[in-house]
Amino acid sequence: MTSLEREPADHGLRNARAAAVAAAGVGALYGAKQWQVNRGSPFLVRYLVADALVAFMLTPLVVSVYLALPELVTRLLQRLRSDGVIDPAAAGKRLDEFAKNLAGQLNRVRKFAALLTALYLAYVLHDAHLYTLRDLRVTLTVSLATLFVVVSLVAQAAIFYLGLVAVAWMWYTSQAIGKLLRSHRDQRIPVDFRIRVQPLHPDGCGGLWIVGHMLTLVLNAAAILASGGVGIFLALYGTAVTPDRRPELYLLGLFYAVLLPSAFLNLLWHPHQLMDQRRDEVLTPVAKVFDARIVTARPAPADKAEQLKAKTDSLAELSRQARLLDEACPAWPLRTRRLQGVAATTILPVAVSVVTAALSKILTG
């Protein structure tokens, strides 16, 4: 995460190339390993499908998020500052300190993820040794098959590390943005940022479109992680690979369960509350004037037609102003159809898992 004082470099093309190269490299490595080790297995195709999901679905995702998320967070905070969404009094040193603290949290994640990855690598290397000797009868000597097994496990550990960091970063970022958006309403939060929702902002979302962009990213990432986990489980179901030999499947489920509520709470619900609060602030004065005008606008027996018409026109004008202001205030999310598609994609892995489990139970009696 770079400083908010300078514009971060655009590395989109570089990140895309890195993700493509990583996917191709991991796919080729996993394919060669399966061909060397499981060439005579009746489950070779299933193993290849599971490895293809890891290589071409999960690997580019975690590499892309790992490389791009710090830059995206910097741009998000800069956008909120430059658009005046954050009060100028808080958009100076306090926002810089907020960004610095967030960057420190993201850096600490790397150390913890490295420790977990070391434990994971020790586990899979030990498991591969026992499995290879018992089931594949391939001795762990210097051979081509052994080389592919060891190198693929190291690559698997690298993907595991990137996945841990990417998911933790997305979770921390969601929490931090939620804290930023609700800080002026929650006295328990020491950071006091006044957020200005702007009804006529060009982005159509009161200046919070960039938060919606982050919401879409996190929801799509959660959907891909869960879909990959479900696909790998279905590919390996009924093979010699038992669940304890693929602990990352449980981890993918945990990632999904952690990211989804955090994204909806911090990147959807809190912006909605801000916009709803802003609507109340705009409409309350008009509502008070309307209520007061009703008292004076009551028809009296001595009123003439012109007076009755003037009172009616006055109330109609206030009502028109209220409708105009209500329409000008954005509702979160504005792009409802787009969010419905993203939400459906996000919930789909859970639906597939439930349906698959039900069908499996029915078919097996």
C-alpha positions in Angstrom: 0.0 0.0 0.0 1.6 3.3 -1.2 1.4 6.7 0.4 -1.8 8.7 -0.2 0.4 11.7 -1.1 1.3 10.3 -4.5 -0.8 8.5 -7.2 0.0 4.8 -7.3 1.3 3.4 -10.5 -1.1 1.5 -12.7 0.2 -2.1 -12.8 -3.0 -3.7 -14.2 -1.3 -5.1 -17.3 1.7 -6.4 -15.2 -0.7 -8.1 -12.7 -2.7 -9.7 -15.5 0.5 -11.1 -17.0 1.7 -12.4 -13.7 -1.6 -14.1 -13.1 -1.6 -15.7 -16.5 2.0 -16.9 -16.2 1.3 -18.3 -12.7 -1.8 -20.1 -14.0 0.0 -21.6 -17.0 3.0 -22.6 -14.9 1.0 -24.2 -12.2 -1.3 -26.0 -14.7 1.7 -27.4 -16.6 3.4 -28.5 -13.4 0.3 -30.2 -11.9 -0.5 -31.9 -15.2 3.1 -33.2 -15.6 3.0 -34.5 -12.0 -0.3 -36.3 -12.4 1.0 -37.9 -15.7 4.1 -39.1 -13.9 2.5 -40.3 -10.7 -1.1 -41.3 -11.5 -0.8 -42.3 -15.2 -2.3 -45.8 -14.5 -4.9 -44.6 -12.1 -8.6 -44.9 -13.1 -9.1 -41.4 -11.5 -6.5 -39.6 -13.6 -9.1 -37.4 -15.3 -10.6 -36.4 -12.0 -7.3 -35.5 -10.6 -6.5 -33.4 -13.6 -9.9 -31.6 -13.3 -9.2 -30.8 -9.6 -5.7 -29.5 -10.5 -7.1 -27.5 -13.4 -9.5 -25.8 -11.0 -6.6 -24.9 -8.7 -4.4 -23.7 -11.6 -6.8 -21.8 -13.8 -9.4 -20.6 -11.2 -7.8 -20.2 -7.8 -4.2 -19.3 -8.8 -5.0 -16.3 -11.0 -7.5 -15.0 -8.4 -5.1 -15.1 -5.5 -2.2 -13.7 -7.5 -4.3 -10.9 -8.9 -5.7 -9.9 -5.5 -2.3 -10.2 -3.9 -0.7 -7.8 -6.4 -3.6 -5.4 -7.0 -5.4 -5.0 -3.6 -2.9 -2.6 -1.9 -3.1 -0.3 -5.0 -6.9 -0.5 -5.0 -7.1 0.4 -1.4 -4.8 3.4 -1.9 -7.0 4.6 -4.9 -10.1 4.1 -2.8 -8.9 6.4 0.0 -7.6 8.9 -2.4 -10.9 9.0 -4.3 -12.8 9.5 -1.1 -10.5 12.4 -0.2 -10.4 14.0 -3.6 -14.2 13.9 -4.1 -14.8 15.5 -0.8 -16.7 12.5 0.6 -14.4 12.7 3.7 -14.6 16.0 5.6 -11.6 18.1 4.7 -10.8 18.4 8.5 -10.3 14.7 8.7 -8.9 14.1 5.2 -5.4 15.3 6.1 -3.2 13.8 8.7 -5.9 11.6 10.2 -6.6 9.9 6.9 -2.9 9.4 6.4 -2.6 7.8 9.8 -5.6 5.6 9.1 -3.9 4.4 5.8 -0.6 3.9 7.6 -2.3 1.7 10.3 -4.1 -0.3 7.7 -0.9 -0.8 5.8 0.8 -2.0 9.0 -2.0 -4.6 9.5 -1.7 -5.8 6.0 2.1 -6.3 6.4 1.6 -8.2 9.7 -0.7 -10.6 7.8 2.3 -11.7 5.7 4.2 -12.9 8.8 1.3 -14.9 10.2 0.5 -16.4 6.8 4.2 -17.4 6.3 4.0 -19.3 9.6 0.8 -21.1 8.7 2.2 -21.9 5.3 5.3 -23.5 6.8 3.1 -25.7 9.0 0.9 -26.5 5.9 4.0 -27.4 3.8 5.3 -29.7 6.6 1.9 -31.4 6.7 1.6 -32.0 3.0 5.2 -33.2 2.6 4.7 -35.7 5.4 1.4 -36.8 3.9 2.8 -37.1 0.4 5.6 -39.2 1.7 3.3 -41.7 3.4 0.8 -41.7 0.6 3.5 -42.2 -2.1 5.1 -45.2 -0.3 1.8 -46.9 0.6 -0.4 -46.4 -2.4 1.8 -45.4 -5.4 4.8 -47.5 -4.5 7.1 -44.7 -5.8 10.1 -44.4 -3.5 11.2 -40.9 -2.6 14.5 -41.2 -4.3 15.8 -38.8 -6.9 13.5 -39.6 -9.8 11.4 -37.6 -12.2 8.2 -38.5 -10.4 9.6 -37.5 -7.1 10.9 -34.2 -8.4 7.4 -33.3 -9.8 5.8 -34.3 -6.5 8.1 -32.1 -4.4 8.0 -29.1 -6.8 4.2 -29.3 -7.1 3.9 -29.3 -3.3 6.1 -26.3 -3.0 3.9 -24.5 -5.6 0.9 -25.7 -3.7 2.3 -24.1 -0.6 3.0 -20.9 -2.5 -0.6 -20.7 -3.6 -1.7 -21.5 -0.1 0.3 -18.5 1.2 -1.0 -16.1 -1.5 -4.5 -17.3 -0.8 -4.2 -16.7 3.0 -2.7 -13.2 2.4 -5.3 -12.2 -0.2 -8.3 -13.3 1.8 -6.9 -11.7 5.0 -6.3 -8.5 3.1 -9.8 -8.4 1.7 -11.2 -9.1 5.1 -9.1 -6.4 6.8 -9.9 -3.9 4.1 -13.6 -4.5 4.4 -13.4 -4.1 8.2 -11.4 -0.9 7.8 -13.8 0.7 5.3 -16.7 -0.2 7.5 -15.0 1.4 10.4 -14.3 4.5 8.3 -17.9 4.8 7.2 -19.4 4.3 10.7 -16.8 6.2 12.7 -18.9 9.4 13.1 -21.9 7.4 14.3 -20.1 5.1 16.7 -18.5 6.9 19.7 -16.6 3.7 20.6 -14.4 4.2 17.5 -11.6 6.7 18.2 -11.3 7.8 14.6 -13.8 10.5 13.7 -14.3 10.9 10.0 -17.2 13.0 8.8 -18.6 11.3 5.7 -20.4 13.6 3.3 -22.9 11.7 1.1 -23.4 13.9 -1.9 -26.9 13.5 -3.6 -25.8 15.0 -6.9 -22.4 13.3 -7.2 -21.6 12.3 -10.8 -21.1 8.6 -9.8 -24.8 8.3 -8.9 -23.9 6.8 -5.5 -23.3 9.8 -3.4 -19.6 9.6 -3.9 -19.4 6.0 -2.6 -19.2 4.2 -6.0 -15.6 3.2 -5.2 -16.8 1.4 -2.1 -19.3 -0.5 -4.3 -16.4 -1.4 -6.6 -14.6 -3.0 -3.6 -17.8 -4.8 -2.7 -18.0 -6.3 -6.2 -14.4 -7.4 -5.9 -14.8 -9.1 -2.6 -18.1 -10.8 -3.5 -16.7 -12.1 -6.8 -13.6 -13.4 -5.0 -15.7 -15.2 -2.4 -17.8 -16.8 -5.2 -14.7 -18.0 -7.1 -13.1 -19.4 -3.9 -16.3 -21.3 -3.0 -16.9 -22.4 -6.6 -13.4 -23.7 -6.8 -13.7 -25.6 -3.5 -17.0 -27.2 -4.6 -15.6 -28.1 -7.9 -12.5 -29.7 -6.4 -14.7 -31.6 -3.9 -16.9 -33.0 -6.7 -13.9 -33.9 -8.8 -12.2 -35.9 -6.0 -15.4 -37.4 -4.5 -15.1 -41.2 -4.7 -11.4 -41.2 -5.5 -8.5 -42.4 -3.3 -8.0 -38.9 -2.0 -9.6 -38.5 1.4 -10.7 -35.2 2.8 -7.8 -35.1 5.3 -5.4 -35.1 2.4 -6.9 -31.9 1.0 -7.3 -29.6 4.1 -7.4 -26.6 1.8 -11.0 -27.5 0.9 -12.1 -26.7 4.4 -10.0 -23.5 4.3 -11.8 -22.4 1.1 -15.1 -22.9 2.9 -13.9 -20.9 5.8 -12.7 -18.1 3.4 -16.2 -18.0 1.9 -17.9 -17.9 5.3 -15.6 -15.1 6.5 -15.6 -12.9 3.4 -19.3 -12.9 2.6 -20.8 -11.4 5.8 -17.9 -9.0 6.2 -18.5 -7.6 2.6 -22.3 -7.3 3.1 -22.0 -5.7 6.5 -19.1 -3.2 5.9 -19.4 -2.5 2.1 -23.1 -2.7 1.7 -25.0 -2.1 4.9 -22.9 0.7 6.3 -23.0 2.7 3.0 -26.8 2.1 3.0 -27.1 3.5 6.5 -25.1 6.6 5.5 -27.3 7.3 2.5 -30.4 6.7 4.6 -29.2 9.1 7.2 -28.4 11.7 4.5 -31.9 11.3 3.1 -33.4 12.0 6.5 -31.2 15.1 6.9 -32.4 16.5 3.6 -36.1 15.6 3.9 -36.7 16.4 7.6 -36.7 20.2 7.1 -39.2 20.0 4.3 -41.3 17.6 6.3 -41.4 20.0 9.2 -42.4 22.9 7.0 -45.1 20.7 5.3 -46.5 19.8 8.8 -46.6 23.4 9.9 -48.1 24.5 6.6 -51.0 21.9 6.9 -52.2 23.7 10.1 -52.4 27.1 8.4 -53.7 25.6 5.2 -56.9 24.2 6.6 -59.9 25.6 4.8 -61.9 28.2 6.6 -65.6 29.1 6.0 -64.6 32.7 5.0 -61.9 31.5 2.5 -62.5 32.5 -1.1 -61.6 30.4 -4.1 -58.3 32.2 -4.6 -57.3 31.6 -1.0 -58.2 27.9 -1.1 -56.2 27.6 -4.4 -53.2 29.4 -2.9 -53.1 27.0 0.2 -53.5 24.0 -2.1 -50.7 25.2 -4.4 -48.4 25.8 -1.4 -48.9 22.2 -0.1 -48.4 20.8 -3.6 -45.2 22.8 -4.1 -43.8 21.4 -0.8 -44.8 17.9 -1.8 -43.1 18.3 -5.2 -39.9 19.5 -3.5 -40.0 16.5 -1.1 -40.4 14.1 -4.1 -37.6 15.9 -6.0 -35.2 15.7 -3.0 -36.1 12.1 -2.4 -35.3 11.1 -5.9 -32.0 13.1 -5.8 -30.8 11.2 -2.7 -29.2 8.0 -3.9 -30.3 4.6 -2.6 -27.6 1.9 -2.0 -27.1 0.1 -4.1 -28.2 2.1 -7.1 -27.4 -0.5 -9.6 -29.8 -3.1 -8.2 -29.7 -5.4 -11.2 -25.9 -5.6 -11.1 -25.8 -6.4 -7.4 -28.5 -9.1 -7.9 -26.3 -10.8 -10.4 -23.2 -10.6 -8.2 -25.2 -11.8 -5.1 -26.6 -14.7 -7.1 -23.2 -15.7 -8.2 -21.9 -15.5 -4.7 -24.6 -17.6 -3.2 -24.5 -20.2 -6.0 -21.7 -22.3 -4.5 -23.7 -22.8 -1.3 -26.8 -23.8 -3.3 -24.8 -26.2 -5.5 -23.3 -27.8 -2.3 -26.7 -28.3 -0.7 -28.3 -29.7 -3.8 -25.3 -32.1 -4.4 -25.4 -33.3 -0.8 -29.2 -33.9 -1.0 -28.9 -35.7 -4.3 -26.0 -37.8 -3.0 -28.0 -38.8 0.1 -31.1 -39.7 -2.0 -29.1 -41.8 -4.5 -27.2 -43.7 -1.9 -30.4 -44.3 0.1 
